[in-house]
Amino acid sequence: MNANLTDTDKTYMRRALRLAARGSGWTSPNPMVGAVLVRNGRIVGEGYHRRVGGAHAEVNALRQAGEAARGATLYVTLEPCNHHGRTPPCTEAVLAAGVRRVVVGMTDPNPRVSGGGLDRLRSAGLEVEAGVLEEECRALNQPFIKWVTRGIPHVTLKAAATLDGRIAARTGDARWVSNEKSRRHTHRLRHWLDAILVGVGTVLADDPLLTARLSGSRCRQPLRIVLDGRLRLPESSQLVRTVAEAPVLAVCGEDAPKEKRRLLEDLGVEVLALPRAESGCDLAALLRELGSRSITSLLVEGGARVHGSFLDRGLADALALFLAPKILGDAEGVPVFLGRARLNMQEAAGLYGVRIRRFDTDLLVTARFREELY
């Protein structure tokens, strides 16, 4: 980190990060970005990217500051853009406002534009520093970074389990493993992420709605995806009956019944036929398709074989596991993961960046399946 940076710089960048997080669920496929303008030790303007297509964080902060932006320092979590997209370049707005110094959390991960904004500001004579709380800034936007660099969504495996690792009893009963506060947080996850995926077995067993429902809050509804090789999705299911409220994508094999496909499509369900892989749906091909649709994040809610498939094929990025203070004590209960057996501990899938949060009596364990951030 540059020697010119101070603890004060970190303090204002933390404020910018908190602002950026307010855009959760609304900015995709754009990143979440926060900005703070400081002059003579006082915040004179701040803003964040509120929604896709709307003004960027820097512009919102500059508007709030007005003339007070002249000679100020701009703290922004992501490099200001220097290209025309849905909005004009932020670099030009920064220069026009007379900002003296710009402190950036991370450079733009898009290889086509990375560094261009910083170069533009430096060439205009501004003092520019980069890399303040870079890890925190990258962590905030993992879905955007993965999508813009690899073209596929960031995948989070989510489940609720008993302390002995069961997501359902042997009968299939899973209501409710977790408590109400945990379930409310699941609805936040659905609002934050672009799409949610389950296997058709989960639909047949639970008839889930899979929408984001938060009391008193406006929610963005995710694309609801069902892995359904033979198109067994019932026309009477909640998913089909609510397709006008939130879209449904049924992913089947190329040999799925054509008559059932036409029936579901007539009811408003989109059907995507993919070649079958050795052990079911070609998940890698599905992720490429979702990425081409600007889906940057995917929440996989099961069941056990679906979780196992993503894990076994190295396609899972993160885990969100709710642990409830319950014990089934039944080896025939449904596990969180059901896939390739690891025969010794050295083969076990590792987790990194583990964090634990409490929701009343439940614990939420979040972690990454890869050591390094994107």
Salt bridges, closest charged atoms under 4 A:
ASP9 OD2 - ARG101 NH2 3.16
GLU46 OE2 - ARG15 NH2 2.66
GLU67 OE1 - ARG70 NE 3.93
GLU92 OE2 - ARG120 NE 3.00
GLU127 OE1 - ARG100 NH1 3.63
GLU127 OE2 - ARG101 NE 3.37
GLU180 OE2 - ARG184 NH1 3.72
ASP194 OD1 - ARG220 NH2 2.94
GLU235 OE1 - LYS260 NZ 3.79
ASP255 OD2 - ARG230 NH1 3.72
GLU265 OE2 - ARG261 NE 3.18
GLU270 OE2 - ARG293 NH2 2.71
GLU289 OE2 - ARG293 NE 2.72
GLU301 OE1 - LYS158 NZ 3.75
GLU301 OE2 - ARG190 NE 2.98
ASP312 OD1 - ARG342 NH1 2.92
ASP317 OD2 - LYS146 NZ 2.67
ASP330 OD2 - ARG170 NE 2.71
